[in-house]
Amino acid sequence: MLAEVGSPIIKQRDQAAALLAEADALERQADELRRAAVAARAPLLERVMKNWSLAELEQAANRAESITHPVPLHCIEDAELRNAIRALEGTQGPLDVLRLFNQKVIRQHNLLSTATEDERRATLARALNWWNFAVVPMLERMGTE
């Protein structure tokens, strides 16, 4: 009798484990594809630099940014975060966005207990910018809001 009760539970557990393994494999594959995309940028950048100056590229980037973002990225006061979000160029997945939060938004270990009021305010500004310029565009691309 116990074997009949345990078998469906074991089967369901094994199915869940298989789904988790498949999700892990897909995450690894997505990470490899993102790395390949980054590696492919170098030859593309070389070709672009032969045709346009940095000033022309900057002007085009600013024009495109004003079209694609509800608020241009230059509104982000924290230059390090602004450059990190700009570097993602709309190719990021959820893991990239979370890494960005960990690396560029939260910069202090005990933020609530040891940070000054100014540090807390700056962290909140970075968190809101991260949400608006990294998370929301990713969710829009994924079709979830």
The first five atom37 places (N, CA, C, CB, O) and aatype in JSON, in Angstrom:
{
  "aatype": [12, 10, 0, 6, 19, 7, 15, 14, 9, 9, 11, 5, 1, 3, 5, 0, 0, 0, 10, 10, 0, 6, 0, 3, 0, 10, 6, 1, 5, 0, 3, 6, 10, 1, 1, 0, 0, 19, 0, 0, 1, 0, 14, 10, 10, 6, 1, 19, 12, 11, 2, 17, 15, 10, 0, 6, 10, 6, 5, 0, 0, 2, 1, 0, 6, 15, 9, 16, 8, 14, 19, 14, 10, 8, 4, 9, 6, 3, 0, 6, 10, 1, 2, 0, 9, 1, 0, 10, 6, 7, 16, 5, 7, 14, 10, 3, 19, 10, 1, 10, 13, 2, 5, 11, 19, 9, 1, 5, 8, 2, 10, 10, 15, 16, 0, 16, 6, 3, 6, 1, 1, 0, 16, 10, 0, 1, 0, 10, 2, 17, 17, 2, 13, 0, 19, 19, 14, 12, 10, 6, 1, 12, 7, 16, 6],
  "atom_mask": [
    [1, 1, 1, 1, 1],
    [1, 1, 1, 1, 1],
    [1, 1, 1, 1, 1],
    [1, 1, 1, 1, 1],
    [1, 1, 1, 1, 1],
    [1, 1, 1, 0, 1],
    [1, 1, 1, 1, 1],
    [1, 1, 1, 1, 1],
    [1, 1, 1, 1, 1],
    [1, 1, 1, 1, 1],
    [1, 1, 1, 1, 1],
    [1, 1, 1, 1, 1],
    [1, 1, 1, 1, 1],
    [1, 1, 1, 1, 1],
    [1, 1, 1, 1, 1],
    [1, 1, 1, 1, 1],
    [1, 1, 1, 1, 1],
    [1, 1, 1, 1, 1],
    [1, 1, 1, 1, 1],
    [1, 1, 1, 1, 1],
    [1, 1, 1, 1, 1],
    [1, 1, 1, 1, 1],
    [1, 1, 1, 1, 1],
    [1, 1, 1, 1, 1],
    [1, 1, 1, 1, 1],
    [1, 1, 1, 1, 1],
    [1, 1, 1, 1, 1],
    [1, 1, 1, 1, 1],
    [1, 1, 1, 1, 1],
    [1, 1, 1, 1, 1],
    [1, 1, 1, 1, 1],
    [1, 1, 1, 1, 1],
    [1, 1, 1, 1, 1],
    [1, 1, 1, 1, 1],
    [1, 1, 1, 1, 1],
    [1, 1, 1, 1, 1],
    [1, 1, 1, 1, 1],
    [1, 1, 1, 1, 1],
    [1, 1, 1, 1, 1],
    [1, 1, 1, 1, 1],
    [1, 1, 1, 1, 1],
    [1, 1, 1, 1, 1],
    [1, 1, 1, 1, 1],
    [1, 1, 1, 1, 1],
    [1, 1, 1, 1, 1],
    [1, 1, 1, 1, 1],
    [1, 1, 1, 1, 1],
    [1, 1, 1, 1, 1],
    [1, 1, 1, 1, 1],
    [1, 1, 1, 1, 1],
    [1, 1, 1, 1, 1],
    [1, 1, 1, 1, 1],
    [1, 1, 1, 1, 1],
    [1, 1, 1, 1, 1],
    [1, 1, 1, 1, 1],
    [1, 1, 1, 1, 1],
    [1, 1, 1, 1, 1],
    [1, 1, 1, 1, 1],
    [1, 1, 1, 1, 1],
    [1, 1, 1, 1, 1],
    [1, 1, 1, 1, 1],
    [1, 1, 1, 1, 1],
    [1, 1, 1, 1, 1],
    [1, 1, 1, 1, 1],
    [1, 1, 1, 1, 1],
    [1, 1, 1, 1, 1],
    [1, 1, 1, 1, 1],
    [1, 1, 1, 1, 1],
    [1, 1, 1, 1, 1],
    [1, 1, 1, 1, 1],
    [1, 1, 1, 1, 1],
    [1, 1, 1, 1, 1],
    [1, 1, 1, 1, 1],
    [1, 1, 1, 1, 1],
    [1, 1, 1, 1, 1],
    [1, 1, 1, 1, 1],
    [1, 1, 1, 1, 1],
    [1, 1, 1, 1, 1],
    [1, 1, 1, 1, 1],
    [1, 1, 1, 1, 1],
    [1, 1, 1, 1, 1],
    [1, 1, 1, 1, 1],
    [1, 1, 1, 1, 1],
    [1, 1, 1, 1, 1],
    [1, 1, 1, 1, 1],
    [1, 1, 1, 1, 1],
    [1, 1, 1, 1, 1],
    [1, 1, 1, 1, 1],
    [1, 1, 1, 1, 1],
    [1, 1, 1, 0, 1],
    [1, 1, 1, 1, 1],
    [1, 1, 1, 1, 1],
    [1, 1, 1, 0, 1],
    [1, 1, 1, 1, 1],
    [1, 1, 1, 1, 1],
    [1, 1, 1, 1, 1],
    [1, 1, 1, 1, 1],
    [1, 1, 1, 1, 1],
    [1, 1, 1, 1, 1],
    [1, 1, 1, 1, 1],
    [1, 1, 1, 1, 1],
    [1, 1, 1, 1, 1],
    [1, 1, 1, 1, 1],
    [1, 1, 1, 1, 1],
    [1, 1, 1, 1, 1],
    [1, 1, 1, 1, 1],
    [1, 1, 1, 1, 1],
    [1, 1, 1, 1, 1],
    [1, 1, 1, 1, 1],
    [1, 1, 1, 1, 1],
    [1, 1, 1, 1, 1],
    [1, 1, 1, 1, 1],
    [1, 1, 1, 1, 1],
    [1, 1, 1, 1, 1],
    [1, 1, 1, 1, 1],
    [1, 1, 1, 1, 1],
    [1, 1, 1, 1, 1],
    [1, 1, 1, 1, 1],
    [1, 1, 1, 1, 1],
    [1, 1, 1, 1, 1],
    [1, 1, 1, 1, 1],
    [1, 1, 1, 1, 1],
    [1, 1, 1, 1, 1],
    [1, 1, 1, 1, 1],
    [1, 1, 1, 1, 1],
    [1, 1, 1, 1, 1],
    [1, 1, 1, 1, 1],
    [1, 1, 1, 1, 1],
    [1, 1, 1, 1, 1],
    [1, 1, 1, 1, 1],
    [1, 1, 1, 1, 1],
    [1, 1, 1, 1, 1],
    [1, 1, 1, 1, 1],
    [1, 1, 1, 1, 1],
    [1, 1, 1, 1, 1],
    [1, 1, 1, 1, 1],
    [1, 1, 1, 1, 1],
    [1, 1, 1, 1, 1],
    [1, 1, 1, 1, 1],
    [1, 1, 1, 1, 1],
    [1, 1, 1, 1, 1],
    [1, 1, 1, 1, 1],
    [1, 1, 1, 0, 1],
    [1, 1, 1, 1, 1],
    [1, 1, 1, 1, 1]
  ],
  "atom_positions": [
    [[0.82, -1.19, 0.0], [0.0, 0.0, 0.0], [0.87, 1.26, 0.0], [-0.93, -0.01, 1.2], [0.58, 2.21, -0.74]],
    [[1.92, 1.29, 0.81], [2.78, 2.46, 0.86], [3.5, 2.7, -0.46], [3.8, 2.3, 1.97], [3.75, 3.84, -0.83]],
    [[3.84, 1.63, -1.16], [4.52, 1.8, -2.45], [3.64, 2.57, -3.43], [4.91, 0.44, -3.05], [4.14, 3.39, -4.2]],
    [[2.34, 2.31, -3.39], [1.42, 3.01, -4.29], [1.31, 4.49, -3.91], [0.03, 2.36, -4.25], [1.19, 5.35, -4.79]],
    [[1.35, 4.79, -2.64], [1.28, 6.18, -2.19], [2.58, 6.91, -2.52], [1.0, 6.25, -0.67], [2.56, 8.05, -2.97]],
    [[3.72, 6.25, -2.3], [5.02, 6.88, -2.51], [5.38, 7.04, -3.97], [0.0, 0.0, 0.0], [6.04, 8.02, -4.33]],
    [[4.98, 6.11, -4.82], [5.38, 6.16, -6.23], [4.91, 7.42, -6.94], [4.83, 4.96, -6.95], [5.72, 8.04, -7.63]],
    [[3.65, 7.84, -6.81], [3.26, 9.09, -7.48], [4.02, 10.31, -6.96], [1.76, 9.31, -7.31], [4.34, 11.22, -7.72]],
    [[4.29, 10.32, -5.68], [5.03, 11.45, -5.1], [6.46, 11.46, -5.62], [5.02, 11.38, -3.56], [6.99, 12.51, -5.99]],
    [[7.08, 10.3, -5.65], [8.45, 10.2, -6.18], [8.47, 10.6, -7.65], [9.0, 8.76, -6.01], [9.38, 11.3, -8.09]],
    [[7.47, 10.15, -8.41], [7.4, 10.49, -9.83], [7.26, 12.01, -10.01], [6.23, 9.75, -10.51], [7.93, 12.61, -10.85]],
    [[6.39, 12.62, -9.21], [6.2, 14.06, -9.3], [7.47, 14.81, -8.89], [5.02, 14.5, -8.42], [7.82, 15.81, -9.51]],
    [[8.15, 14.33, -7.87], [9.41, 14.94, -7.43], [10.46, 14.84, -8.54], [9.92, 14.26, -6.15], [11.18, 15.8, -8.8]],
    [[10.53, 13.68, -9.19], [11.5, 13.49, -10.27], [11.19, 14.39, -11.46], [11.51, 12.02, -10.72], [12.09, 14.91, -12.11]],
    [[9.89, 14.59, -11.74], [9.51, 15.49, -12.83], [9.92, 16.93, -12.5], [7.99, 15.42, -13.08], [10.41, 17.65, -13.37]],
    [[9.72, 17.34, -11.26], [10.12, 18.68, -10.85], [11.64, 18.84, -10.94], [9.64, 18.98, -9.42], [12.13, 19.88, -11.37]],
    [[12.37, 17.81, -10.54], [13.84, 17.86, -10.62], [14.29, 17.94, -12.08], [14.46, 16.62, -9.95], [15.24, 18.66, -12.4]],
    [[13.6, 17.22, -12.96], [13.94, 17.26, -14.38], [13.68, 18.66, -14.95], [13.13, 16.21, -15.17], [14.48, 19.16, -15.75]],
    [[12.59, 19.28, -14.55], [12.29, 20.64, -15.0], [13.34, 21.63, -14.51], [10.9, 21.08, -14.52], [13.76, 22.52, -15.26]],
    [[13.77, 21.48, -13.27], [14.82, 22.36, -12.75], [16.13, 22.16, -13.5], [15.04, 22.1, -11.25], [16.84, 23.13, -13.8]],
    [[16.46, 20.92, -13.81], [17.68, 20.64, -14.57], [17.59, 21.25, -15.97], [17.93, 19.13, -14.67], [18.57, 21.8, -16.47]],
    [[16.41, 21.15, -16.59], [16.23, 21.74, -17.91], [16.34, 23.27, -17.84], [14.86, 21.33, -18.49], [16.93, 23.88, -18.73]],
    [[15.77, 23.87, -16.8], [15.87, 25.32, -16.63], [17.32, 25.74, -16.45], [15.03, 25.78, -15.42], [17.75, 26.75, -17.0]],
    [[18.08, 24.98, -15.67], [19.5, 25.28, -15.49], [20.25, 25.2, -16.81], [20.14, 24.33, -14.47], [21.08, 26.05, -17.12]],
    [[19.94, 24.17, -17.6], [20.6, 24.01, -18.9], [20.26, 25.18, -19.82], [20.19, 22.68, -19.56], [21.13, 25.68, -20.53]],
    [[19.01, 25.61, -19.8], [18.61, 26.74, -20.63], [19.28, 28.03, -20.18], [17.09, 26.9, -20.6], [19.66, 28.86, -21.01]],
    [[19.43, 28.21, -18.87], [20.14, 29.39, -18.35], [21.59, 29.38, -18.82], [20.08, 29.43, -16.8], [22.12, 30.42, -19.22]],
    [[22.23, 28.22, -18.77], [23.62, 28.13, -19.24], [23.7, 28.43, -20.73], [24.2, 26.72, -18.95], [24.61, 29.13, -21.18]],
    [[22.75, 27.89, -21.5], [22.74, 28.14, -22.94], [22.53, 29.63, -23.23], [21.64, 27.3, -23.63], [23.19, 30.19, -24.1]],
    [[21.61, 30.26, -22.5], [21.38, 31.69, -22.68], [22.63, 32.49, -22.34], [20.2, 32.16, -21.81], [22.96, 33.46, -23.03]],
    [[23.32, 32.1, -21.28], [24.55, 32.78, -20.9], [25.6, 32.64, -21.99], [25.08, 32.22, -19.57], [26.3, 33.6, -22.31]],
    [[25.72, 31.44, -22.57], [26.68, 31.23, -23.66], [26.31, 32.08, -24.87], [26.73, 29.75, -24.05], [27.19, 32.66, -25.52]],
    [[25.03, 32.16, -25.19], [24.6, 32.97, -26.32], [24.88, 34.45, -26.08], [23.11, 32.76, -26.59], [25.28, 35.16, -27.0]],
    [[24.66, 34.93, -24.85], [24.98, 36.33, -24.54], [26.47, 36.58, -24.69], [24.51, 36.69, -23.12], [26.88, 37.62, -25.21]],
    [[27.29, 35.64, -24.23], [28.74, 35.8, -24.37], [29.15, 35.82, -25.84], [29.49, 34.67, -23.63], [30.02, 36.6, -26.24]],
    [[28.52, 34.98, -26.65], [28.81, 34.97, -28.09], [28.41, 36.3, -28.72], [28.08, 33.8, -28.79], [29.12, 36.81, -29.59]],
    [[27.29, 36.85, -28.29], [26.85, 38.15, -28.82], [27.84, 39.24, -28.45], [25.45, 38.5, -28.29], [28.15, 40.11, -29.27]],
    [[28.34, 39.2, -27.22], [29.33, 40.19, -26.78], [30.61, 40.04, -27.6], [29.63, 40.04, -25.27], [31.21, 41.03, -28.02]],
    [[31.04, 38.79, -27.82], [32.26, 38.55, -28.6], [32.09, 39.01, -30.05], [32.62, 37.06, -28.57], [33.06, 39.45, -30.67]],
    [[30.89, 38.92, -30.57], [30.64, 39.34, -31.95], [30.65, 40.85, -32.1], [29.31, 38.78, -32.44], [30.75, 41.36, -33.22]],
    [[30.53, 41.57, -31.0], [30.51, 43.03, -31.07], [31.86, 43.62, -31.48], [30.1, 43.61, -29.74], [31.9, 44.66, -32.14]],
    [[32.96, 42.98, -31.12], [34.29, 43.54, -31.4], [34.51, 43.76, -32.9], [35.38, 42.62, -30.85], [34.88, 44.87, -33.29]],
    [[34.31, 42.75, -33.75], [34.49, 43.0, -35.19], [33.5, 44.04, -35.72], [34.34, 41.7, -35.97], [33.84, 44.84, -36.6]],
    [[32.3, 44.02, -35.19], [31.3, 45.01, -35.61], [31.76, 46.41, -35.24], [29.93, 44.7, -34.99], [31.65, 47.34, -36.04]],
    [[32.25, 46.57, -34.03], [32.74, 47.88, -33.59], [33.88, 48.36, -34.47], [33.18, 47.82, -32.12], [33.96, 49.54, -34.82]],
    [[34.77, 47.45, -34.83], [35.89, 47.81, -35.71], [35.38, 48.33, -37.05], [36.83, 46.61, -35.92], [35.89, 49.33, -37.56]],
    [[34.38, 47.66, -37.62], [33.82, 48.1, -38.9], [33.14, 49.45, -38.76], [32.82, 47.06, -39.44], [33.26, 50.31, -39.64]],
    [[32.43, 49.65, -37.66], [31.72, 50.92, -37.44], [32.72, 52.06, -37.31], [30.84, 50.84, -36.18], [32.51, 53.13, -37.87]],
    [[33.81, 51.83, -36.58], [34.8, 52.89, -36.35], [35.49, 53.31, -37.65], [35.84, 52.42, -35.35], [36.01, 54.42, -37.74]],
    [[35.49, 52.45, -38.66], [36.07, 52.82, -39.95], [35.18, 53.81, -40.7], [36.31, 51.58, -40.8], [35.65, 54.56, -41.54]],
    [[33.87, 53.79, -40.38], [32.92, 54.6, -41.13], [32.49, 55.89, -40.43], [31.72, 53.8, -41.42], [32.16, 56.87, -41.09]],
    [[32.49, 55.9, -39.08], [31.98, 57.05, -38.36], [32.93, 57.46, -37.25], [30.6, 56.75, -37.78], [33.68, 56.65, -36.71]],
    [[32.88, 58.74, -36.92], [33.7, 59.25, -35.81], [32.97, 59.0, -34.49], [34.0, 60.77, -35.99], [31.78, 58.7, -34.47]],
    [[33.72, 59.14, -33.39], [33.11, 58.97, -32.07], [32.01, 60.01, -31.83], [34.17, 59.07, -30.97], [30.99, 59.71, -31.22]],
    [[32.23, 61.23, -32.3], [31.23, 62.29, -32.12], [29.94, 61.94, -32.86], [31.78, 63.64, -32.63], [28.85, 62.14, -32.33]],
    [[30.07, 61.41, -34.08], [28.87, 61.02, -34.83], [28.14, 59.86, -34.14], [29.26, 60.61, -36.27], [26.91, 59.84, -34.1]],
    [[28.9, 58.92, -33.62], [28.29, 57.79, -32.91], [27.6, 58.25, -31.63], [29.36, 56.74, -32.57], [26.5, 57.79, -31.32]],
    [[28.23, 59.16, -30.9], [27.63, 59.7, -29.67], [26.33, 60.44, -29.99], [28.61, 60.64, -28.95], [25.34, 60.29, -29.28]],
    [[26.35, 61.23, -31.04], [25.16, 61.97, -31.43], [24.04, 61.01, -31.82], [25.47, 62.93, -32.6], [22.89, 61.21, -31.43]],
    [[24.36, 59.98, -32.58], [23.35, 58.98, -32.98], [22.83, 58.21, -31.77], [23.94, 58.01, -34.01], [21.64, 57.92, -31.68]],
    [[23.73, 57.88, -30.84], [23.31, 57.16, -29.64], [22.36, 58.01, -28.8], [24.53, 56.75, -28.8], [21.36, 57.51, -28.29]],
    [[22.67, 59.29, -28.66], [21.79, 60.18, -27.9], [20.43, 60.32, -28.57], [22.44, 61.56, -27.73], [19.4, 60.35, -27.9]],
    [[20.43, 60.41, -29.89], [19.17, 60.52, -30.62], [18.35, 59.24, -30.45], [19.44, 60.8, -32.12], [17.15, 59.3, -30.2]],
    [[19.0, 58.09, -30.59], [18.3, 56.81, -30.43], [17.81, 56.63, -29.0], [19.21, 55.65, -30.82], [16.71, 56.12, -28.77]],
    [[18.62, 57.04, -28.05], [18.25, 56.91, -26.64], [17.01, 57.73, -26.32], [19.41, 57.36, -25.73], [16.15, 57.29, -25.56]],
    [[16.91, 58.91, -26.91], [15.74, 59.75, -26.64], [14.47, 59.16, -27.25], [15.96, 61.17, -27.17], [13.37, 59.46, -26.79]],
    [[14.63, 58.33, -28.26], [13.48, 57.68, -28.9], [13.08, 56.42, -28.14], [13.79, 57.34, -30.36], [11.89, 56.18, -27.94]],
    [[14.06, 55.63, -27.71], [13.75, 54.32, -27.13], [13.47, 54.34, -25.65], [14.87, 53.39, -27.39], [12.8, 53.44, -25.15]],
    [[13.96, 55.32, -24.92], [13.74, 55.38, -23.48], [12.77, 56.5, -23.16], [15.08, 55.58, -22.72], [12.87, 57.59, -23.73]],
    [[11.82, 56.26, -22.24], [10.9, 57.32, -21.87], [11.63, 58.53, -21.28], [9.88, 56.8, -20.87], [11.21, 59.67, -21.48]],
    [[12.7, 58.28, -20.56], [13.55, 59.34, -20.03], [14.97, 58.98, -20.45], [13.42, 59.48, -18.44], [15.42, 57.87, -20.17]],
    [[15.69, 59.88, -21.1], [17.05, 59.54, -21.55], [17.95, 59.11, -20.4], [17.67, 60.74, -22.26], [17.81, 59.59, -19.27]],
    [[18.86, 58.19, -20.7], [19.74, 57.67, -19.67], [20.61, 58.74, -19.04], [20.61, 56.59, -20.24], [21.07, 58.58, -17.91]],
    [[20.85, 59.84, -19.75], [21.7, 60.88, -19.15], [21.04, 61.49, -17.92], [22.0, 61.97, -20.18], [21.69, 62.25, -17.19]],
    [[19.77, 61.18, -17.67], [19.11, 61.65, -16.45], [19.57, 60.87, -15.22], [17.59, 61.53, -16.59], [19.32, 61.3, -14.09]],
    [[20.23, 59.74, -15.42], [20.76, 58.96, -14.3], [22.03, 59.65, -13.82], [21.04, 57.46, -14.7], [23.01, 59.73, -14.56]],
    [[22.01, 60.15, -12.6], [23.14, 60.91, -12.08], [24.37, 60.05, -11.83], [22.75, 61.61, -10.81], [25.49, 60.51, -12.02]],
    [[24.18, 58.82, -11.42], [25.3, 57.93, -11.1], [25.91, 57.42, -12.41], [24.83, 56.74, -10.2], [25.33, 56.58, -13.09]],
    [[27.09, 57.93, -12.75], [27.72, 57.61, -14.03], [28.04, 56.12, -14.16], [29.0, 58.41, -14.21], [27.89, 55.55, -15.24]],
    [[28.46, 55.5, -13.08], [28.8, 54.07, -13.12], [27.57, 53.23, -13.46], [29.4, 53.62, -11.78], [27.65, 52.32, -14.29]],
    [[26.45, 53.52, -12.84], [25.21, 52.79, -13.13], [24.72, 53.1, -14.53], [24.13, 53.15, -12.1], [24.3, 52.2, -15.26]],
    [[24.78, 54.38, -14.93], [24.35, 54.77, -16.27], [25.13, 54.02, -17.33], [24.51, 56.29, -16.47], [24.54, 53.5, -18.29]],
    [[26.45, 53.94, -17.19], [27.28, 53.24, -18.16], [27.01, 51.74, -18.16], [28.75, 53.51, -17.9], [27.05, 51.1, -19.21]],
    [[26.75, 51.18, -16.98], [26.46, 49.74, -16.91], [25.14, 49.42, -17.59], [26.42, 49.28, -15.44], [25.03, 48.41, -18.29]],
    [[24.13, 50.26, -17.4], [22.84, 50.04, -18.07], [22.99, 50.23, -19.57], [21.76, 50.99, -17.51], [22.44, 49.45, -20.35]],
    [[23.72, 51.25, -19.97], [23.93, 51.5, -21.4], [24.67, 50.32, -22.04], [24.72, 52.8, -21.61], [24.4, 49.97, -23.19]],
    [[25.61, 49.71, -21.31], [26.39, 48.59, -21.86], [25.53, 47.37, -22.12], [27.51, 48.23, -20.91], [25.87, 46.54, -22.97]],
    [[24.41, 47.24, -21.42], [23.54, 46.09, -21.66], [22.9, 46.15, -23.03], [22.46, 46.01, -20.58], [22.64, 45.1, -23.63]],
    [[22.64, 47.32, -23.55], [22.11, 47.56, -24.89], [20.91, 46.69, -25.22], [23.18, 47.32, -25.9], [20.78, 46.24, -26.36]],
    [[20.03, 46.46, -24.27], [18.8, 45.73, -24.56], [18.98, 44.25, -24.8], [0.0, 0.0, 0.0], [18.04, 43.58, -25.24]],
    [[20.17, 43.71, -24.52], [20.4, 42.29, -24.78], [20.36, 41.46, -23.51], [21.73, 42.09, -25.46], [20.52, 40.24, -23.56]],
    [[20.15, 42.11, -22.38], [20.27, 41.41, -21.12], [19.09, 40.49, -20.84], [20.4, 42.39, -20.01], [17.97, 40.7, -21.3]],
    [[19.4, 39.46, -20.08], [18.39, 38.58, -19.55], [18.23, 38.85, -18.07], [0.0, 0.0, 0.0], [18.9, 39.72, -17.52]],
    [[17.36, 38.11, -17.43], [17.12, 38.34, -16.0], [18.38, 38.23, -15.14], [16.1, 37.36, -15.5], [18.54, 39.0, -14.19]],
    [[19.26, 37.3, -15.46], [20.48, 37.16, -14.65], [21.39, 38.37, -14.78], [21.24, 35.9, -15.06], [22.0, 38.8, -13.8]],
    [[21.47, 38.93, -15.98], [22.3, 40.12, -16.18], [21.76, 41.3, -15.38], [22.37, 40.48, -17.68], [22.52, 42.08, -14.81]],
    [[20.45, 41.42, -15.36], [19.82, 42.52, -14.62], [20.07, 42.35, -13.12], [18.3, 42.58, -14.91], [20.34, 43.33, -12.42]],
    [[19.98, 41.12, -12.63], [20.25, 40.88, -11.2], [21.71, 41.11, -10.86], [19.85, 39.45, -10.82], [22.03, 41.66, -9.81]],
    [[22.61, 40.71, -11.76], [24.04, 40.96, -11.52], [24.3, 42.46, -11.45], [24.9, 40.32, -12.64], [25.07, 42.93, -10.61]],
    [[23.65, 43.21, -12.34], [23.81, 44.66, -12.34], [23.35, 45.24, -11.0], [23.01, 45.28, -13.5], [24.0, 46.13, -10.46]],
    [[22.23, 44.74, -10.48], [21.74, 45.22, -9.18], [22.78, 44.95, -8.1], [20.4, 44.56, -8.81], [23.09, 45.83, -7.3]],
    [[23.3, 43.74, -8.09], [24.27, 43.35, -7.07], [25.56, 44.17, -7.18], [24.58, 41.86, -7.18], [26.13, 44.56, -6.17]],
    [[26.02, 44.41, -8.4], [27.32, 45.06, -8.6], [27.26, 46.58, -8.56], [27.9, 44.62, -9.91], [28.18, 47.22, -8.05]],
    [[26.2, 47.17, -9.09], [26.18, 48.62, -9.28], [25.16, 49.37, -8.43], [25.92, 48.92, -10.71], [25.3, 50.58, -8.25]],
    [[24.16, 48.69, -7.91], [23.13, 49.4, -7.14], [23.42, 49.32, -5.65], [21.74, 48.82, -7.44], [23.53, 50.35, -4.98]],
    [[23.54, 48.12, -5.13], [23.84, 47.93, -3.71], [25.35, 47.86, -3.57], [23.15, 46.62, -3.13], [25.98, 46.93, -4.06]],
    [[25.92, 48.85, -2.92], [27.39, 48.92, -2.84], [27.89, 48.82, -1.42], [27.88, 50.21, -3.46], [29.1, 48.89, -1.17]],
    [[26.99, 48.66, -0.48], [27.39, 48.67, 0.92], [26.78, 47.47, 1.62], [26.97, 49.99, 1.62], [25.61, 47.15, 1.4]],
    [[27.57, 46.79, 2.45], [27.11, 45.56, 3.08], [25.95, 45.79, 4.04], [28.26, 44.91, 3.83], [24.89, 45.18, 3.88]],
    [[26.12, 46.65, 5.02], [25.07, 46.91, 6.01], [24.41, 48.25, 5.71], [25.64, 46.9, 7.46], [24.59, 49.22, 6.45]],
    [[23.67, 48.29, 4.65], [23.1, 49.55, 4.17], [22.18, 50.2, 5.21], [22.34, 49.32, 2.89], [22.22, 51.42, 5.39]],
    [[21.37, 49.41, 5.88], [20.4, 49.99, 6.81], [21.02, 50.38, 8.14], [19.27, 49.03, 7.04], [20.57, 51.33, 8.78]],
    [[22.04, 49.65, 8.57], [22.57, 49.93, 9.91], [23.75, 50.9, 9.93], [22.98, 48.65, 10.56], [23.93, 51.63, 10.9]],
    [[24.55, 50.93, 8.87], [25.76, 51.76, 8.92], [25.78, 52.91, 7.93], [26.96, 50.9, 8.69], [26.64, 53.78, 8.02]],
    [[24.87, 52.93, 6.98], [24.89, 53.97, 5.95], [24.36, 55.29, 6.49], [24.07, 53.54, 4.73], [23.5, 55.33, 7.37]],
    [[24.91, 56.37, 5.95], [24.39, 57.7, 6.3], [23.1, 57.93, 5.51], [25.45, 58.82, 5.99], [22.77, 57.17, 4.61]],
    [[22.41, 58.98, 5.86], [21.16, 59.31, 5.16], [21.43, 59.59, 3.68], [20.46, 60.52, 5.82], [20.65, 59.19, 2.82]],
    [[22.53, 60.28, 3.38], [22.88, 60.56, 1.99], [23.18, 59.28, 1.22], [24.09, 61.5, 1.92], [22.79, 59.15, 0.06]],
    [[23.87, 58.34, 1.85], [24.16, 57.06, 1.2], [22.88, 56.28, 0.93], [25.13, 56.21, 2.06], [22.74, 55.66, -0.12]],
    [[21.96, 56.32, 1.87], [20.66, 55.64, 1.66], [19.9, 56.29, 0.51], [19.82, 55.67, 2.95], [19.31, 55.6, -0.32]],
    [[19.9, 57.6, 0.48], [19.21, 58.33, -0.58], [19.82, 58.01, -1.95], [19.25, 59.85, -0.32], [19.1, 57.79, -2.92]],
    [[21.15, 57.97, -2.02], [21.83, 57.65, -3.28], [21.52, 56.22, -3.71], [23.35, 57.84, -3.14], [21.33, 55.95, -4.89]],
    [[21.47, 55.3, -2.75], [21.15, 53.91, -3.07], [19.71, 53.79, -3.57], [21.35, 53.01, -1.84], [19.45, 53.05, -4.52]],
    [[18.8, 54.5, -2.96], [17.41, 54.49, -3.42], [17.32, 55.03, -4.84], [16.52, 55.31, -2.48], [16.59, 54.47, -5.66]],
    [[18.04, 56.09, -5.14], [18.03, 56.65, -6.49], [18.57, 55.63, -7.49], [18.87, 57.95, -6.56], [18.01, 55.46, -8.57]],
    [[19.66, 54.95, -7.13], [20.21, 53.91, -8.01], [19.21, 52.78, -8.21], [21.53, 53.36, -7.44], [19.05, 52.27, -9.32]],
    [[18.53, 52.37, -7.13], [17.55, 51.28, -7.23], [16.39, 51.66, -8.15], [17.01, 50.91, -5.83], [15.95, 50.85, -8.97]],
    [[15.91, 52.88, -8.02], [14.81, 53.31, -8.89], [15.27, 53.41, -10.34], [14.26, 54.66, -8.42], [14.53, 53.03, -11.25]],
    [[16.47, 53.92, -10.57], [17.0, 53.98, -11.94], [17.21, 52.59, -12.5], [18.32, 54.76, -11.96], [16.91, 52.34, -13.67]],
    [[17.71, 51.67, -11.68], [17.89, 50.28, -12.1], [16.54, 49.71, -12.52], [18.51, 49.43, -10.96], [16.44, 49.06, -13.57]],
    [[15.52, 49.94, -11.71], [14.19, 49.4, -12.03], [13.68, 49.99, -13.34], [13.2, 49.7, -10.88], [13.24, 49.26, -14.22]],
    [[13.73, 51.32, -13.47], [13.15, 51.98, -14.63], [13.9, 51.71, -15.93], [13.11, 53.46, -14.4], [13.29, 51.59, -16.99]],
    [[15.24, 51.6, -15.86], [16.02, 51.52, -17.08], [16.59, 50.14, -17.38], [17.13, 52.49, -17.02], [17.11, 49.93, -18.47]],
    [[16.52, 49.21, -16.45], [17.01, 47.85, -16.7], [15.89, 46.83, -16.58], [18.14, 47.51, -15.73], [15.73, 45.99, -17.47]],
    [[15.13, 46.88, -15.51], [14.09, 45.87, -15.29], [12.89, 46.07, -16.2], [13.64, 45.88, -13.83], [12.47, 45.14, -16.88]],
    [[12.35, 47.28, -16.23], [11.15, 47.53, -17.03], [11.38, 47.22, -18.51], [10.7, 48.98, -16.87], [10.54, 46.54, -19.11]],
    [[12.48, 47.67, -19.14], [12.69, 47.3, -20.54], [12.81, 45.79, -20.75], [13.94, 47.98, -21.07], [12.33, 45.25, -21.74]],
    [[13.46, 45.09, -19.8], [13.58, 43.64, -19.91], [12.2, 43.0, -19.84], [14.5, 43.08, -18.81], [11.89, 42.1, -20.62]],
    [[11.36, 43.44, -18.9], [10.01, 42.89, -18.78], [9.19, 43.17, -20.03], [9.31, 43.47, -17.55], [8.4, 42.32, -20.46]],
    [[9.35, 44.34, -20.61], [8.63, 44.66, -21.84], [9.05, 43.74, -22.98], [8.86, 46.12, -22.24], [8.2, 43.28, -23.75]],
    [[10.36, 43.47, -23.09], [10.83, 42.56, -24.13], [10.3, 41.15, -23.91], [12.35, 42.54, -24.18], [10.0, 40.43, -24.87]],
    [[10.18, 40.75, -22.65], [9.69, 39.41, -22.33], [8.17, 39.32, -22.44], [10.13, 39.01, -20.91], [7.61, 38.23, -22.41]],
    [[7.51, 40.46, -22.58], [6.06, 40.46, -22.71], [5.33, 40.35, -21.39], [0.0, 0.0, 0.0], [4.14, 40.02, -21.37]],
    [[6.03, 40.63, -20.29], [5.39, 40.61, -18.97], [5.58, 41.96, -18.32], [5.96, 39.48, -18.08], [6.65, 42.56, -18.44]],
    [[4.59, 42.42, -17.65], [4.7, 43.72, -16.97], [4.21, 43.62, -15.57], [3.93, 44.81, -17.72], [4.22, 44.61, -14.84]]
  ]
}
